[in-house]
Amino acid sequence: MNTKIIIHTCPKFWNDCLVLRKSLKRKEFKSYYGNGDLRSDAISTDEKIESIPIIKLIATTIINALQYEDKSLFNQITDPCDRQPFLANGWEIRKMRYAINSTGKSDGLRIIFCINNEHVLLTYVATKNLCSREEKLESEYTERIKAYISI
């Protein structure tokens, strides 16, 4: 696959990163930029992603998995969400678990993102305990996607 994959982010995705940085106190969430700058439009999405090591790893993992002609790797590391309200608009919602500590993916991060051809929209990132109420989580990321893709 020679198509260049473009990563986008919902504005509130950066708020999630700031919450994780404060709650986990991990250097992988520390940005090269200050706290407020992540929410600024003065810095490009690519620069913001590059500035946070763990977000860069997550984005790279998604891109690399999408690069294969055979989608088996992508389907191994991500799962489709149960509800797909944006399929008619070409967007599929996927979820991914990502290990951040020695206990593995089960207690790590939950990443919600959408794909549409060569576009990936990072929508939501949180720890497992912040995702415990499934209905609230689904409502939150659905609203973010809706606002971003202007349906």
Number of C-alpha atoms within 10 A of each C-alpha: 9 7 9 10 18 14 18 18 21 20 19 16 21 24 17 15 22 19 14 19 17 11 10 13 11 12 11 16 19 19 21 14 13 9 15 10 14 25 17 13 9 8 12 12 19 13 13 21 22 16 18 19 17 20 19 16 15 17 17 14 14 19 19 13 18 22 17 13 10 11 11 12 15 18 14 10 14 19 14 15 15 10 11 14 14 17 12 8 10 11 20 20 25 19 19 21 22 22 14 17 11 8 9 12 15 14 16 18 22 21 20 24 26 23 19 15 13 13 15 22 22 25 27 25 27 18 21 15 11 13 15 10 9 10 9 11 14 16 10 13 20 19 11 19 23 13 12 15 12 7 8
